[in-house]
């Protein structure tokens, strides 16, 4: 193997979630930002919430309304 070609692996990298939870993990990056983690994910917390960041529901409703107008 060639020496000095691999990125530096940091055993104490900080992974920060949008909910405020901070984890220490191993990574080649020293600071990682996450949108969701096990502390705030609905599957792990048991809370049901809509996670529609792309507006998919609104786009579907808009498309459905358009086809309803065409059928009338």
PyMOL Python script that loads the backbone (N, CA, C, O; Angstrom):
from pymol import cmd

cmd.read_pdbstr("""\
ATOM      1  N   UNK A   1       0.829  -1.186   0.000  1.00  0.00           N
ATOM      2  CA  UNK A   1       0.000   0.000   0.000  1.00  0.00           C
ATOM      3  C   UNK A   1       0.875   1.252   0.000  1.00  0.00           C
ATOM      4  O   UNK A   1       1.965   1.260   0.572  1.00  0.00           O
ATOM      5  N   UNK A   2       0.399   2.276  -0.629  1.00  0.00           N
ATOM      6  CA  UNK A   2       1.118   3.549  -0.637  1.00  0.00           C
ATOM      7  C   UNK A   2       0.895   4.266   0.692  1.00  0.00           C
ATOM      8  O   UNK A   2      -0.191   4.210   1.269  1.00  0.00           O
ATOM      9  N   UNK A   3       1.918   4.923   1.154  1.00  0.00           N
ATOM     10  CA  UNK A   3       1.826   5.664   2.409  1.00  0.00           C
ATOM     11  C   UNK A   3       1.386   7.099   2.142  1.00  0.00           C
ATOM     12  O   UNK A   3       1.646   7.657   1.076  1.00  0.00           O
ATOM     13  N   UNK A   4       0.721   7.678   3.124  1.00  0.00           N
ATOM     14  CA  UNK A   4       0.318   9.090   3.121  1.00  0.00           C
ATOM     15  C   UNK A   4      -0.633   9.467   1.987  1.00  0.00           C
ATOM     16  O   UNK A   4      -0.598  10.603   1.515  1.00  0.00           O
ATOM     17  N   UNK A   5      -1.484   8.536   1.537  1.00  0.00           N
ATOM     18  CA  UNK A   5      -2.474   8.890   0.516  1.00  0.00           C
ATOM     19  C   UNK A   5      -3.889   8.879   1.083  1.00  0.00           C
ATOM     20  O   UNK A   5      -4.818   9.380   0.449  1.00  0.00           O
ATOM     21  N   UNK A   6      -4.055   8.310   2.271  1.00  0.00           N
ATOM     22  CA  UNK A   6      -5.382   8.201   2.862  1.00  0.00           C
ATOM     23  C   UNK A   6      -5.699   9.438   3.699  1.00  0.00           C
ATOM     24  O   UNK A   6      -4.795  10.032   4.286  1.00  0.00           O
ATOM     25  N   UNK A   7      -6.975   9.834   3.759  1.00  0.00           N
ATOM     26  CA  UNK A   7      -7.336  10.991   4.582  1.00  0.00           C
ATOM     27  C   UNK A   7      -7.168  10.666   6.069  1.00  0.00           C
ATOM     28  O   UNK A   7      -7.221   9.505   6.473  1.00  0.00           O
ATOM     29  N   UNK A   8      -6.969  11.700   6.862  1.00  0.00           N
ATOM     30  CA  UNK A   8      -6.809  11.538   8.303  1.00  0.00           C
ATOM     31  C   UNK A   8      -8.148  11.119   8.906  1.00  0.00           C
ATOM     32  O   UNK A   8      -9.173  11.754   8.655  1.00  0.00           O
ATOM     33  N   UNK A   9      -8.136  10.058   9.695  1.00  0.00           N
ATOM     34  CA  UNK A   9      -9.347   9.544  10.335  1.00  0.00           C
ATOM     35  C   UNK A   9      -9.395  10.065  11.759  1.00  0.00           C
ATOM     36  O   UNK A   9      -8.504   9.784  12.561  1.00  0.00           O
ATOM     37  N   UNK A  10     -10.436  10.823  12.072  1.00  0.00           N
ATOM     38  CA  UNK A  10     -10.601  11.420  13.394  1.00  0.00           C
ATOM     39  C   UNK A  10     -11.553  10.558  14.214  1.00  0.00           C
ATOM     40  O   UNK A  10     -12.706  10.373  13.824  1.00  0.00           O
ATOM     41  N   UNK A  11     -11.090  10.030  15.337  1.00  0.00           N
ATOM     42  CA  UNK A  11     -11.925   9.171  16.185  1.00  0.00           C
ATOM     43  C   UNK A  11     -12.922   9.972  17.019  1.00  0.00           C
ATOM     44  O   UNK A  11     -13.862   9.395  17.566  1.00  0.00           O
ATOM     45  N   UNK A  12     -12.739  11.278  17.126  1.00  0.00           N
ATOM     46  CA  UNK A  12     -13.637  12.103  17.930  1.00  0.00           C
ATOM     47  C   UNK A  12     -14.254  13.213  17.090  1.00  0.00           C
ATOM     48  O   UNK A  12     -14.209  14.382  17.473  1.00  0.00           O
ATOM     49  N   UNK A  13     -14.825  12.856  15.957  1.00  0.00           N
ATOM     50  CA  UNK A  13     -15.511  13.829  15.113  1.00  0.00           C
ATOM     51  C   UNK A  13     -16.866  14.147  15.741  1.00  0.00           C
ATOM     52  O   UNK A  13     -17.498  13.271  16.332  1.00  0.00           O
ATOM     53  N   UNK A  14     -17.311  15.396  15.615  1.00  0.00           N
ATOM     54  CA  UNK A  14     -18.594  15.811  16.187  1.00  0.00           C
ATOM     55  C   UNK A  14     -19.675  15.756  15.116  1.00  0.00           C
ATOM     56  O   UNK A  14     -19.547  16.372  14.058  1.00  0.00           O
ATOM     57  N   UNK A  15     -20.740  15.014  15.400  1.00  0.00           N
ATOM     58  CA  UNK A  15     -21.903  14.958  14.523  1.00  0.00           C
ATOM     59  C   UNK A  15     -23.035  15.685  15.244  1.00  0.00           C
ATOM     60  O   UNK A  15     -23.489  15.240  16.299  1.00  0.00           O
ATOM     61  N   UNK A  16     -23.492  16.804  14.677  1.00  0.00           N
ATOM     62  CA  UNK A  16     -24.517  17.628  15.300  1.00  0.00           C
ATOM     63  C   UNK A  16     -25.806  17.522  14.503  1.00  0.00           C
ATOM     64  O   UNK A  16     -25.816  17.723  13.288  1.00  0.00           O
ATOM     65  N   UNK A  17     -26.894  17.206  15.197  1.00  0.00           N
ATOM     66  CA  UNK A  17     -28.205  17.078  14.553  1.00  0.00           C
ATOM     67  C   UNK A  17     -28.941  18.418  14.631  1.00  0.00           C
ATOM     68  O   UNK A  17     -28.604  19.276  15.447  1.00  0.00           O
ATOM     69  N   UNK A  18     -29.944  18.583  13.778  1.00  0.00           N
ATOM     70  CA  UNK A  18     -30.759  19.798  13.776  1.00  0.00           C
ATOM     71  C   UNK A  18     -31.560  19.929  15.072  1.00  0.00           C
ATOM     72  O   UNK A  18     -31.936  21.036  15.458  1.00  0.00           O
ATOM     73  N   UNK A  19     -31.823  18.800  15.748  1.00  0.00           N
ATOM     74  CA  UNK A  19     -32.578  18.842  17.002  1.00  0.00           C
ATOM     75  C   UNK A  19     -31.705  19.271  18.175  1.00  0.00           C
ATOM     76  O   UNK A  19     -32.220  19.557  19.256  1.00  0.00           O
ATOM     77  N   UNK A  20     -30.387  19.320  17.974  1.00  0.00           N
ATOM     78  CA  UNK A  20     -29.478  19.752  19.024  1.00  0.00           C
ATOM     79  C   UNK A  20     -28.644  18.633  19.625  1.00  0.00           C
ATOM     80  O   UNK A  20     -27.739  18.900  20.416  1.00  0.00           O
ATOM     81  N   UNK A  21     -28.923  17.402  19.271  1.00  0.00           N
ATOM     82  CA  UNK A  21     -28.152  16.269  19.791  1.00  0.00           C
ATOM     83  C   UNK A  21     -26.757  16.266  19.170  1.00  0.00           C
ATOM     84  O   UNK A  21     -26.598  16.520  17.976  1.00  0.00           O
ATOM     85  N   UNK A  22     -25.758  15.979  19.984  1.00  0.00           N
ATOM     86  CA  UNK A  22     -24.368  15.947  19.525  1.00  0.00           C
ATOM     87  C   UNK A  22     -23.805  14.563  19.812  1.00  0.00           C
ATOM     88  O   UNK A  22     -23.939  14.047  20.922  1.00  0.00           O
ATOM     89  N   UNK A  23     -23.174  13.962  18.802  1.00  0.00           N
ATOM     90  CA  UNK A  23     -22.583  12.633  18.927  1.00  0.00           C
ATOM     91  C   UNK A  23     -21.103  12.707  18.592  1.00  0.00           C
ATOM     92  O   UNK A  23     -20.685  13.515  17.762  1.00  0.00           O
ATOM     93  N   UNK A  24     -20.318  11.865  19.236  1.00  0.00           N
ATOM     94  CA  UNK A  24     -18.910  11.706  18.890  1.00  0.00           C
ATOM     95  C   UNK A  24     -18.774  10.415  18.114  1.00  0.00           C
ATOM     96  O   UNK A  24     -19.074   9.337  18.628  1.00  0.00           O
ATOM     97  N   UNK A  25     -18.321  10.526  16.873  1.00  0.00           N
ATOM     98  CA  UNK A  25     -18.181   9.358  16.010  1.00  0.00           C
ATOM     99  C   UNK A  25     -16.817   9.397  15.338  1.00  0.00           C
ATOM    100  O   UNK A  25     -16.102  10.394  15.434  1.00  0.00           O
ATOM    101  N   UNK A  26     -16.463   8.337  14.673  1.00  0.00           N
ATOM    102  CA  UNK A  26     -15.237   8.312  13.891  1.00  0.00           C
ATOM    103  C   UNK A  26     -15.535   8.667  12.446  1.00  0.00           C
ATOM    104  O   UNK A  26     -16.457   8.116  11.845  1.00  0.00           O
ATOM    105  N   UNK A  27     -14.757   9.587  11.885  1.00  0.00           N
ATOM    106  CA  UNK A  27     -14.991  10.026  10.517  1.00  0.00           C
ATOM    107  C   UNK A  27     -13.753  10.735   9.977  1.00  0.00           C
ATOM    108  O   UNK A  27     -12.864  11.125  10.734  1.00  0.00           O
ATOM    109  N   UNK A  28     -13.711  10.893   8.664  1.00  0.00           N
ATOM    110  CA  UNK A  28     -12.632  11.671   8.058  1.00  0.00           C
ATOM    111  C   UNK A  28     -12.940  13.163   8.133  1.00  0.00           C
ATOM    112  O   UNK A  28     -12.042  13.984   7.952  1.00  0.00           O
ATOM    113  N   UNK A  29     -14.180  13.522   8.392  1.00  0.00           N
ATOM    114  CA  UNK A  29     -14.568  14.918   8.589  1.00  0.00           C
ATOM    115  C   UNK A  29     -14.562  15.224  10.081  1.00  0.00           C
ATOM    116  O   UNK A  29     -14.898  14.355  10.885  1.00  0.00           O
ATOM    117  N   UNK A  30     -14.189  16.427  10.463  1.00  0.00           N
ATOM    118  CA  UNK A  30     -14.125  16.750  11.888  1.00  0.00           C
ATOM    119  C   UNK A  30     -15.459  17.238  12.438  1.00  0.00           C
ATOM    120  O   UNK A  30     -15.733  17.062  13.625  1.00  0.00           O
ATOM    121  N   UNK A  31     -16.299  17.851  11.594  1.00  0.00           N
ATOM    122  CA  UNK A  31     -17.592  18.371  12.035  1.00  0.00           C
ATOM    123  C   UNK A  31     -18.650  17.993  11.002  1.00  0.00           C
ATOM    124  O   UNK A  31     -18.518  18.329   9.825  1.00  0.00           O
ATOM    125  N   UNK A  32     -19.699  17.293  11.440  1.00  0.00           N
ATOM    126  CA  UNK A  32     -20.745  16.804  10.540  1.00  0.00           C
ATOM    127  C   UNK A  32     -22.085  17.367  11.001  1.00  0.00           C
ATOM    128  O   UNK A  32     -22.393  17.331  12.192  1.00  0.00           O
ATOM    129  N   UNK A  33     -22.880  17.882  10.074  1.00  0.00           N
ATOM    130  CA  UNK A  33     -24.225  18.383  10.361  1.00  0.00           C
ATOM    131  C   UNK A  33     -25.243  17.387   9.808  1.00  0.00           C
ATOM    132  O   UNK A  33     -25.140  16.966   8.656  1.00  0.00           O
ATOM    133  N   UNK A  34     -26.232  17.006  10.638  1.00  0.00           N
ATOM    134  CA  UNK A  34     -27.274  16.060  10.225  1.00  0.00           C
ATOM    135  C   UNK A  34     -28.636  16.728  10.357  1.00  0.00           C
ATOM    136  O   UNK A  34     -28.823  17.613  11.192  1.00  0.00           O
ATOM    137  N   UNK A  35     -29.581  16.302   9.532  1.00  0.00           N
ATOM    138  CA  UNK A  35     -30.943  16.817   9.632  1.00  0.00           C
ATOM    139  C   UNK A  35     -31.766  16.021  10.630  1.00  0.00           C
ATOM    140  O   UNK A  35     -32.663  16.567  11.272  1.00  0.00           O
ATOM    141  N   UNK A  36     -31.468  14.742  10.762  1.00  0.00           N
ATOM    142  CA  UNK A  36     -32.274  13.875  11.615  1.00  0.00           C
ATOM    143  C   UNK A  36     -31.387  12.803  12.232  1.00  0.00           C
ATOM    144  O   UNK A  36     -30.427  12.348  11.610  1.00  0.00           O
ATOM    145  N   UNK A  37     -31.710  12.401  13.459  1.00  0.00           N
ATOM    146  CA  UNK A  37     -30.932  11.372  14.154  1.00  0.00           C
ATOM    147  C   UNK A  37     -31.892  10.474  14.932  1.00  0.00           C
ATOM    148  O   UNK A  37     -33.109  10.636  14.843  1.00  0.00           O
ATOM    149  N   UNK A  38     -31.353   9.543  15.683  1.00  0.00           N
ATOM    150  CA  UNK A  38     -32.202   8.618  16.430  1.00  0.00           C
ATOM    151  C   UNK A  38     -32.919   9.310  17.589  1.00  0.00           C
ATOM    152  O   UNK A  38     -33.906   8.778  18.098  1.00  0.00           O
ATOM    153  N   UNK A  39     -32.452  10.470  18.011  1.00  0.00           N
ATOM    154  CA  UNK A  39     -33.101  11.197  19.099  1.00  0.00           C
ATOM    155  C   UNK A  39     -34.369  11.914  18.636  1.00  0.00           C
ATOM    156  O   UNK A  39     -35.254  12.188  19.447  1.00  0.00           O
ATOM    157  N   UNK A  40     -34.466  12.220  17.336  1.00  0.00           N
ATOM    158  CA  UNK A  40     -35.627  12.965  16.853  1.00  0.00           C
ATOM    159  C   UNK A  40     -36.377  12.255  15.724  1.00  0.00           C
ATOM    160  O   UNK A  40     -37.401  12.766  15.271  1.00  0.00           O
ATOM    161  N   UNK A  41     -35.909  11.105  15.257  1.00  0.00           N
ATOM    162  CA  UNK A  41     -36.580  10.383  14.177  1.00  0.00           C
ATOM    163  C   UNK A  41     -37.878   9.764  14.705  1.00  0.00           C
ATOM    164  O   UNK A  41     -37.864   9.145  15.769  1.00  0.00           O
ATOM    165  N   UNK A  42     -38.998   9.914  13.988  1.00  0.00           N
ATOM    166  CA  UNK A  42     -40.287   9.400  14.451  1.00  0.00           C
ATOM    167  C   UNK A  42     -40.290   7.896  14.712  1.00  0.00           C
ATOM    168  O   UNK A  42     -41.005   7.441  15.604  1.00  0.00           O
ATOM    169  N   UNK A  43     -39.532   7.127  13.981  1.00  0.00           N
ATOM    170  CA  UNK A  43     -39.500   5.680  14.192  1.00  0.00           C
ATOM    171  C   UNK A  43     -38.956   5.344  15.576  1.00  0.00           C
ATOM    172  O   UNK A  43     -39.464   4.442  16.242  1.00  0.00           O
ATOM    173  N   UNK A  44     -37.939   6.058  16.004  1.00  0.00           N
ATOM    174  CA  UNK A  44     -37.309   5.777  17.294  1.00  0.00           C
ATOM    175  C   UNK A  44     -38.020   6.454  18.456  1.00  0.00           C
ATOM    176  O   UNK A  44     -38.029   5.917  19.563  1.00  0.00           O
ATOM    177  N   UNK A  45     -38.618   7.621  18.230  1.00  0.00           N
ATOM    178  CA  UNK A  45     -39.272   8.343  19.321  1.00  0.00           C
ATOM    179  C   UNK A  45     -40.716   7.910  19.517  1.00  0.00           C
ATOM    180  O   UNK A  45     -41.264   8.091  20.604  1.00  0.00           O
ATOM    181  N   UNK A  46     -41.347   7.343  18.495  1.00  0.00           N
ATOM    182  CA  UNK A  46     -42.746   6.941  18.599  1.00  0.00           C
ATOM    183  C   UNK A  46     -43.704   8.067  18.270  1.00  0.00           C
ATOM    184  O   UNK A  46     -44.916   7.853  18.257  1.00  0.00           O
ATOM    185  N   UNK A  47     -43.202   9.250  18.005  1.00  0.00           N
ATOM    186  CA  UNK A  47     -44.047  10.383  17.629  1.00  0.00           C
ATOM    187  C   UNK A  47     -44.219  10.395  16.123  1.00  0.00           C
ATOM    188  O   UNK A  47     -43.261  10.226  15.369  1.00  0.00           O
ATOM    189  N   UNK A  48     -45.458  10.598  15.699  1.00  0.00           N
ATOM    190  CA  UNK A  48     -45.714  10.657  14.264  1.00  0.00           C
ATOM    191  C   UNK A  48     -45.736  12.110  13.833  1.00  0.00           C
ATOM    192  O   UNK A  48     -46.476  12.920  14.392  1.00  0.00           O
ATOM    193  N   UNK A  49     -44.923  12.439  12.835  1.00  0.00           N
ATOM    194  CA  UNK A  49     -44.951  13.786  12.277  1.00  0.00           C
ATOM    195  C   UNK A  49     -44.630  13.695  10.796  1.00  0.00           C
ATOM    196  O   UNK A  49     -43.931  12.781  10.358  1.00  0.00           O
ATOM    197  N   UNK A  50     -45.135  14.633  10.041  1.00  0.00           N
ATOM    198  CA  UNK A  50     -44.914  14.645   8.604  1.00  0.00           C
ATOM    199  C   UNK A  50     -43.547  15.259   8.340  1.00  0.00           C
ATOM    200  O   UNK A  50     -43.251  16.358   8.810  1.00  0.00           O
ATOM    201  N   UNK A  51     -42.728  14.555   7.596  1.00  0.00           N
ATOM    202  CA  UNK A  51     -41.390  15.039   7.269  1.00  0.00           C
ATOM    203  C   UNK A  51     -41.346  15.342   5.778  1.00  0.00           C
ATOM    204  O   UNK A  51     -40.657  14.661   5.018  1.00  0.00           O
ATOM    205  N   UNK A  52     -42.083  16.363   5.367  1.00  0.00           N
ATOM    206  CA  UNK A  52     -42.201  16.714   3.958  1.00  0.00           C
ATOM    207  C   UNK A  52     -41.345  17.940   3.678  1.00  0.00           C
ATOM    208  O   UNK A  52     -41.844  19.065   3.700  1.00  0.00           O
ATOM    209  N   UNK A  53     -40.070  17.731   3.417  1.00  0.00           N
ATOM    210  CA  UNK A  53     -39.186  18.864   3.169  1.00  0.00           C
ATOM    211  C   UNK A  53     -39.228  19.311   1.720  1.00  0.00           C
ATOM    212  O   UNK A  53     -38.900  20.459   1.420  1.00  0.00           O
ATOM    213  N   UNK A  54     -39.623  18.432   0.821  1.00  0.00           N
ATOM    214  CA  UNK A  54     -39.594  18.762  -0.599  1.00  0.00           C
ATOM    215  C   UNK A  54     -40.940  19.270  -1.102  1.00  0.00           C
ATOM    216  O   UNK A  54     -41.037  19.655  -2.267  1.00  0.00           O
ATOM    217  N   UNK A  55     -41.981  19.286  -0.272  1.00  0.00           N
ATOM    218  CA  UNK A  55     -43.287  19.753  -0.702  1.00  0.00           C
ATOM    219  C   UNK A  55     -44.000  18.763  -1.600  1.00  0.00           C
ATOM    220  O   UNK A  55     -44.787  19.162  -2.458  1.00  0.00           O
ATOM    221  N   UNK A  56     -43.741  17.492  -1.419  1.00  0.00           N
ATOM    222  CA  UNK A  56     -44.316  16.461  -2.283  1.00  0.00           C
ATOM    223  C   UNK A  56     -45.833  16.371  -2.137  1.00  0.00           C
ATOM    224  O   UNK A  56     -46.541  16.148  -3.119  1.00  0.00           O
ATOM    225  N   UNK A  57     -46.326  16.544  -0.924  1.00  0.00           N
ATOM    226  CA  UNK A  57     -47.771  16.462  -0.706  1.00  0.00           C
ATOM    227  C   UNK A  57     -48.473  17.592  -1.449  1.00  0.00           C
ATOM    228  O   UNK A  57     -49.500  17.377  -2.092  1.00  0.00           O
ATOM    229  N   UNK A  58     -47.916  18.789  -1.358  1.00  0.00           N
ATOM    230  CA  UNK A  58     -48.518  19.934  -2.044  1.00  0.00           C
ATOM    231  C   UNK A  58     -48.495  19.744  -3.558  1.00  0.00           C
ATOM    232  O   UNK A  58     -49.459  20.078  -4.247  1.00  0.00           O
ATOM    233  N   UNK A  59     -47.384  19.205  -4.070  1.00  0.00           N
ATOM    234  CA  UNK A  59     -47.307  18.956  -5.517  1.00  0.00           C
ATOM    235  C   UNK A  59     -48.333  17.921  -5.946  1.00  0.00           C
ATOM    236  O   UNK A  59     -48.934  18.062  -7.011  1.00  0.00           O
ATOM    237  N   UNK A  60     -48.550  16.881  -5.143  1.00  0.00           N
ATOM    238  CA  UNK A  60     -49.537  15.859  -5.476  1.00  0.00           C
ATOM    239  C   UNK A  60     -50.945  16.451  -5.463  1.00  0.00           C
ATOM    240  O   UNK A  60     -51.734  16.190  -6.371  1.00  0.00           O
ATOM    241  N   UNK A  61     -51.262  17.245  -4.443  1.00  0.00           N
ATOM    242  CA  UNK A  61     -52.589  17.866  -4.363  1.00  0.00           C
ATOM    243  C   UNK A  61     -52.826  18.797  -5.548  1.00  0.00           C
ATOM    244  O   UNK A  61     -53.930  18.844  -6.091  1.00  0.00           O
ATOM    245  N   UNK A  62     -51.800  19.533  -5.947  1.00  0.00           N
ATOM    246  CA  UNK A  62     -51.910  20.441  -7.088  1.00  0.00           C
ATOM    247  C   UNK A  62     -52.179  19.658  -8.371  1.00  0.00           C
ATOM    248  O   UNK A  62     -53.023  20.044  -9.179  1.00  0.00           O
ATOM    249  N   UNK A  63     -51.449  18.546  -8.549  1.00  0.00           N
ATOM    250  CA  UNK A  63     -51.628  17.703  -9.729  1.00  0.00           C
ATOM    251  C   UNK A  63     -53.023  17.059  -9.734  1.00  0.00           C
ATOM    252  O   UNK A  63     -53.658  16.968 -10.785  1.00  0.00           O
ATOM    253  N   UNK A  64     -53.497  16.614  -8.565  1.00  0.00           N
ATOM    254  CA  UNK A  64     -54.813  15.997  -8.464  1.00  0.00           C
ATOM    255  C   UNK A  64     -55.910  17.016  -8.764  1.00  0.00           C
ATOM    256  O   UNK A  64     -56.906  16.683  -9.406  1.00  0.00           O
ATOM    257  N   UNK A  65     -55.734  18.247  -8.305  1.00  0.00           N
ATOM    258  CA  UNK A  65     -56.714  19.296  -8.577  1.00  0.00           C
ATOM    259  C   UNK A  65     -56.754  19.617 -10.063  1.00  0.00           C
ATOM    260  O   UNK A  65     -57.822  19.888 -10.612  1.00  0.00           O
ATOM    261  N   UNK A  66     -55.601  19.590 -10.716  1.00  0.00           N
ATOM    262  CA  UNK A  66     -55.529  19.852 -12.149  1.00  0.00           C
ATOM    263  C   UNK A  66     -56.294  18.795 -12.939  1.00  0.00           C
ATOM    264  O   UNK A  66     -57.032  19.127 -13.867  1.00  0.00           O
ATOM    265  N   UNK A  67     -56.122  17.528 -12.579  1.00  0.00           N
ATOM    266  CA  UNK A  67     -56.822  16.453 -13.295  1.00  0.00           C
ATOM    267  C   UNK A  67     -58.311  16.476 -12.997  1.00  0.00           C
ATOM    268  O   UNK A  67     -59.114  16.087 -13.846  1.00  0.00           O
ATOM    269  N   UNK A  68     -58.699  16.927 -11.799  1.00  0.00           N
ATOM    270  CA  UNK A  68     -60.119  17.028 -11.472  1.00  0.00           C
ATOM    271  C   UNK A  68     -60.788  18.092 -12.340  1.00  0.00           C
ATOM    272  O   UNK A  68     -61.937  17.918 -12.744  1.00  0.00           O
ATOM    273  N   UNK A  69     -60.089  19.192 -12.634  1.00  0.00           N
ATOM    274  CA  UNK A  69     -60.626  20.244 -13.496  1.00  0.00           C
ATOM    275  C   UNK A  69     -60.792  19.737 -14.922  1.00  0.00           C
ATOM    276  O   UNK A  69     -61.777  20.060 -15.585  1.00  0.00           O
ATOM    277  N   UNK A  70     -59.840  18.951 -15.394  1.00  0.00           N
ATOM    278  CA  UNK A  70     -59.884  18.429 -16.757  1.00  0.00           C
ATOM    279  C   UNK A  70     -61.051  17.461 -16.918  1.00  0.00           C
ATOM    280  O   UNK A  70     -61.701  17.461 -17.963  1.00  0.00           O
ATOM    281  N   UNK A  71     -61.331  16.643 -15.921  1.00  0.00           N
ATOM    282  CA  UNK A  71     -62.402  15.652 -16.000  1.00  0.00           C
ATOM    283  C   UNK A  71     -63.778  16.294 -15.979  1.00  0.00           C
ATOM    284  O   UNK A  71     -64.727  15.714 -16.508  1.00  0.00           O
ATOM    285  N   UNK A  72     -63.919  17.482 -15.382  1.00  0.00           N
ATOM    286  CA  UNK A  72     -65.225  18.155 -15.327  1.00  0.00           C
ATOM    287  C   UNK A  72     -65.522  18.717 -16.652  1.00  0.00           C
ATOM    288  O   UNK A  72     -66.573  19.330 -16.842  1.00  0.00           O
TER     289      UNK A  72
END
""", "prot")
cmd.dss("prot")
cmd.show_as("cartoon", "prot")
cmd.util.cbc("prot")
cmd.orient("prot")
